[in-house]
Amino acid sequence: MIEIALKMLFGERAKYMMLVSGICFATILMTQGLALFFGILSFSYATATNIRAPIWVVDPLVQQVGDNQPLRDTDVNRVRSVEGVAWAAPLYVGNAQAKLLTGGATQPLTLVGLDSDTLAGAPTKMIEGNILDLRLAQSVLVDAKFLEIMQTTRGVKLGIGDVFEMNDRRAIIVGVAKVAQGQSGASYVFTTWDRAKEYAPSQRKMLTHVLAAPAPDKPVAEVILAIEEQTGLQAVTEAEFKRMSAMWMIFNSPIPYVVGLIVGIGFIIGLGVSGQTFYTFVLENTRHLGALKAMGASNLKVAAMIITQAGIVGFVGFGLGVGVMSGLFSILPEGRAPLMLLWQIPVIVFFAITVICMVAAMLSLWRVARIEPAIVFRA
């Protein structure tokens, strides 16, 4: 019976291609929507991705990575004094503006000031230069996007050894790092914490975060609890900080509604096109199915044929859709497009496609159950 079902399905090539196309298009829409959702969320916690640390200590009012509530300079030593803390380092994250020496063009930046001694939180992926050169006078690390923007929009090609200004002070490029793009779109520039106080706009408190790590023999959760109890500050792991930022973005932006609309349209298109086409396909094969029932095939066996046909259409359409999106993502500039194809996305989409195919099959089964074997003898 399964062989007969396959012959019926592949024999109607036009209908088969239409069914597969509907599922493929629905898969593309839902995959793109979910990838956009997770991609935008990754932008919301880019700072935590670019500055790696086991524990982040921040003001208790902070709800997400981009909320830079200032701390007191003494908070670093307070965190260091907590039992179980292996090390703690100051961190500044704020806004700055780069100004070219020739022409005076400006570019907004996210300025990161690292601990001068340990360089804790420094980028791990260097394209050019040495991270230790950051200890040189007036030195900064820039991300690759900053150089690209300067060349494409300002017509100025910068590299290691070139100079620009921040807050009327010289900044010499000593390295180029590869970092994740932030939500604001501003490029990242790294320097030491002491130097960041000169490059950043003047303010009374410059410390925004304290980076820390637990001692090797201490559980992270225990150290976090000790920091919060003894300092009154908020301490979170990197993963928790990212989760907080993602949840803040979900509840305080229209992104879930936009993505939900895209995914919903994909699901409705797949359900409508596939359901209608599959029902038409069964309707056109009513006489053949009636002949099978006249020869003794039960409704259960005919139903198995319909479910098999729906499963094959869903599997092929899903595979083609995911393949198209994977190929598209592979040619997009890495880190530039707000798209992130996580392994969970194909799983979610596969479940949705399964629902679409099962609904389409159920509509057809309702028609099959009403077929009378005598229909084959009618003119």
KEMIVEX-607651 format. One record per residue (C-alpha): residue in three letters; x negated, y negated, z negated. Coordinates in steps of 0.5 Angstrom, whole numbers, plus 500, padded with zeros to 3 digits. Last residue first. Layout:
KEMIVEX-607651
> ALA X Y Z
...
This chain:
KEMIVEX-607651
> ALA 540 487 530
> ARG 540 490 523
> PHE 537 496 522
> VAL 531 494 518
> ILE 536 490 513
> ALA 538 496 511
> PRO 532 496 506
> GLU 536 491 502
> ILE 531 485 500
> ARG 533 481 494
> ALA 527 483 489
> VAL 523 481 495
> ARG 525 474 494
> TRP 524 473 487
> LEU 517 476 488
> SER 516 471 493
> LEU 517 465 487
> MET 513 470 483
> ALA 507 470 487
> ALA 507 462 488
> VAL 507 462 480
> MET 502 467 480
> CYS 497 463 485
> ILE 498 457 482
> VAL 497 460 475
> THR 490 463 477
> ILE 488 457 481
> ALA 489 453 474
> PHE 485 459 470
> PHE 479 458 476
> VAL 479 451 475
> ILE 478 451 467
> VAL 472 457 469
> PRO 470 452 474
> ILE 469 446 469
> GLN 466 450 464
> TRP 460 451 467
> LEU 458 444 467
> LEU 458 440 474
> MET 457 433 472
> LEU 459 427 476
> PRO 458 420 475
> ALA 453 419 481
> ARG 447 416 479
> GLY 443 421 475
> GLU 441 426 481
> PRO 442 422 488
> LEU 448 427 491
> ILE 446 432 495
> SER 447 438 490
> PHE 453 435 488
> LEU 456 436 495
> GLY 454 443 496
> SER 457 445 489
> MET 463 441 491
> VAL 464 445 497
> GLY 462 452 494
> VAL 467 451 488
> GLY 473 450 494
> LEU 470 456 498
> GLY 470 460 492
> PHE 477 458 489
> GLY 480 459 496
> VAL 477 466 497
> PHE 480 468 490
> GLY 487 465 490
> VAL 488 468 497
> ILE 486 474 495
> GLY 490 474 488
> ALA 496 472 492
> GLN 495 478 497
> THR 494 483 491
> ILE 500 480 487
> ILE 505 481 494
> MET 502 488 495
> ALA 503 489 487
> ALA 511 487 488
> VAL 512 492 494
> LYS 510 497 489
> LEU 514 495 483
> ASN 520 494 488
> SER 519 501 490
> ALA 517 504 497
> GLY 521 509 499
> MET 521 509 507
> ALA 527 504 506
> LYS 523 500 502
> LEU 517 499 507
> ALA 522 498 512
> GLY 525 492 508
> LEU 518 489 507
> HIS 517 489 514
> ARG 524 486 516
> THR 522 481 510
> ASN 515 479 513
> GLU 517 472 515
> LEU 520 470 508
> VAL 514 473 505
> PHE 510 468 509
> THR 515 462 508
> TYR 514 464 500
> PHE 507 464 501
> THR 507 457 504
> GLN 512 454 499
> GLY 508 456 493
> SER 501 455 496
> VAL 503 448 499
> GLY 507 446 492
> LEU 502 449 487
> GLY 496 447 490
> ILE 498 440 491
> ILE 501 440 484
> PHE 495 442 481
> GLY 490 437 485
> ILE 495 431 483
> GLY 494 433 476
> VAL 487 434 476
> ILE 487 427 479
> LEU 492 424 474
> GLY 489 427 468
> VAL 482 424 471
> VAL 485 417 471
> TYR 489 418 464
> PRO 483 421 461
> ILE 479 415 463
> PRO 483 409 461
> SER 478 408 455
> ASN 479 407 447
> PHE 481 415 445
> ILE 476 418 450
> MET 470 414 450
> TRP 471 414 442
> MET 471 422 443
> ALA 465 422 447
> SER 461 417 443
> MET 463 422 437
> ARG 461 428 440
> LYS 454 425 442
> PHE 453 423 435
> GLU 454 430 433
> ALA 450 433 438
> GLU 444 428 436
> THR 445 430 428
> VAL 449 425 424
> ALA 447 421 418
> GLN 451 415 416
> LEU 448 410 410
> GLY 450 410 403
> THR 442 411 402
> GLN 442 417 397
> GLU 449 421 398
> GLU 448 420 406
> ILE 441 422 406
> ALA 442 428 402
> LEU 448 430 406
> ILE 444 430 412
> VAL 438 434 409
> GLU 443 439 407
> ALA 446 439 414
> VAL 439 440 417
> PRO 437 446 413
> LYS 430 445 410
> ASP 424 449 410
> PRO 421 445 416
> ALA 423 439 413
> PRO 428 435 417
> ALA 427 430 422
> ALA 429 422 422
> LEU 430 417 427
> VAL 433 410 424
> HIS 437 406 428
> THR 439 398 429
> LEU 433 395 426
> MET 433 388 428
> LYS 436 384 423
> ARG 435 376 423
> GLN 436 375 430
> SER 432 372 436
> PRO 434 375 443
> ALA 429 381 444
> TYR 422 381 447
> GLU 419 379 441
> LYS 422 383 436
> ALA 421 389 441
> ARG 414 388 440
> ASP 414 390 433
> TRP 419 396 435
> THR 414 398 441
> THR 416 398 448
> PHE 421 402 452
> VAL 425 399 458
> TYR 432 402 460
> SER 436 400 466
> ALA 443 397 465
> GLY 449 401 468
> SER 453 399 462
> GLN 455 407 461
> GLY 447 409 461
> GLN 444 412 466
> ALA 439 418 464
> VAL 432 417 464
> LYS 426 419 468
> ALA 420 414 466
> VAL 415 410 469
> GLY 409 407 465
> VAL 404 402 464
> ILE 409 396 466
> ILE 406 389 463
> ALA 411 385 459
> ARG 410 377 459
> ARG 414 373 454
> ASP 419 368 456
> ASN 425 372 453
> MET 423 378 457
> GLU 418 377 463
> PHE 415 381 469
> VAL 408 384 470
> ASP 405 389 475
> GLY 400 394 472
> ILE 404 400 474
> GLY 409 399 479
> LEU 414 393 482
> LYS 416 392 489
> VAL 420 386 490
> GLY 426 385 495
> ARG 431 383 489
> THR 436 388 491
> THR 433 394 494
> GLN 426 393 491
> MET 428 391 484
> ILE 433 396 483
> GLU 429 401 485
> LEU 424 399 480
> PHE 429 399 474
> LYS 432 405 476
> ALA 425 409 475
> ASP 426 407 468
> VAL 421 402 465
> LEU 415 403 460
> VAL 413 397 457
> SER 406 394 455
> GLN 404 387 452
> ALA 398 389 448
> LEU 397 397 449
> ARG 400 402 444
> LEU 405 404 450
> ASP 399 407 453
> LEU 400 413 449
> ILE 406 415 454
> ASN 402 415 460
> GLY 403 413 467
> GLU 408 415 472
> ILE 414 420 473
> MET 414 421 465
> LYS 420 426 462
> THR 420 426 455
> PRO 422 419 454
> ALA 420 416 447
> GLY 424 418 441
> ALA 418 417 436
> LEU 413 413 438
> THR 409 415 432
> ASP 405 409 430
> SER 409 403 433
> ASP 416 406 432
> LEU 420 405 438
> GLY 423 399 441
> VAL 429 400 446
> LEU 431 395 451
> THR 437 396 455
> LEU 436 391 461
> PRO 440 386 465
> GLN 436 383 471
> THR 433 376 473
> ALA 430 373 479
> GLY 425 368 477
> GLY 422 367 484
> THR 416 370 483
> LEU 415 372 475
> LEU 421 376 475
> LYS 425 376 469
> ALA 428 382 465
> GLN 434 381 461
> ALA 435 384 454
> ASN 440 388 450
> GLY 439 392 444
> VAL 436 398 441
> TYR 431 398 436
> LEU 429 404 432
> PRO 425 405 426
> ALA 422 412 424
> ALA 423 417 419
> TRP 419 423 417
> ALA 420 430 414
> VAL 426 429 410
> GLY 427 434 405
> GLU 427 430 399
> VAL 430 422 401
> SER 424 417 400
> ARG 423 417 408
> VAL 431 415 408
> ARG 429 409 403
> ASN 423 407 407
> VAL 427 406 413
> ASP 432 402 410
> THR 428 397 408
> ASP 428 394 415
> ARG 435 393 413
> LEU 440 395 418
> PRO 444 392 424
> GLN 450 395 427
> ASN 449 398 434
> ASP 455 401 437
> GLY 453 404 443
> VAL 452 411 440
> GLN 459 411 438
> GLN 463 410 431
> VAL 458 406 427
> LEU 461 403 421
> PRO 457 407 416
> ASP 451 404 419
> VAL 446 409 422
> VAL 441 414 421
> TRP 440 419 427
> ILE 438 426 426
> PRO 434 431 430
> ALA 431 426 435
> ARG 431 425 442
> ILE 432 418 445
> ASN 434 419 452
> THR 440 423 451
> ALA 442 419 445
> THR 442 413 449
> ALA 446 416 455
> TYR 452 417 450
> SER 457 414 454
> PHE 454 416 461
> SER 455 423 459
> LEU 463 422 458
> ILE 463 419 465
> GLY 460 425 468
> PHE 465 430 464
> PHE 471 426 467
> LEU 468 426 474
> ALA 466 433 474
> LEU 473 434 471
> GLY 476 430 477
> GLN 472 433 482
> THR 473 440 480
> MET 481 439 480
> LEU 481 436 487
> ILE 476 441 490
> THR 480 447 487
> ALA 487 444 490
> PHE 483 443 497
> CYS 481 450 497
> ILE 488 453 494
> GLY 491 449 500
> SER 486 451 505
> VAL 487 458 503
> LEU 494 458 504
> MET 494 455 511
> MET 488 459 513
> TYR 493 465 511
> LYS 499 462 515
> ALA 495 461 521
> ARG 491 468 521
> GLU 498 472 520
> GLY 494 479 521
> PHE 490 478 515
> LEU 496 478 510
> MET 500 483 513
> LYS 493 488 514
> LEU 491 486 507
> ALA 498 488 504
> ILE 498 495 509
> GLU 491 497 505
> ILE 494 495 499
> MET 500 500 500
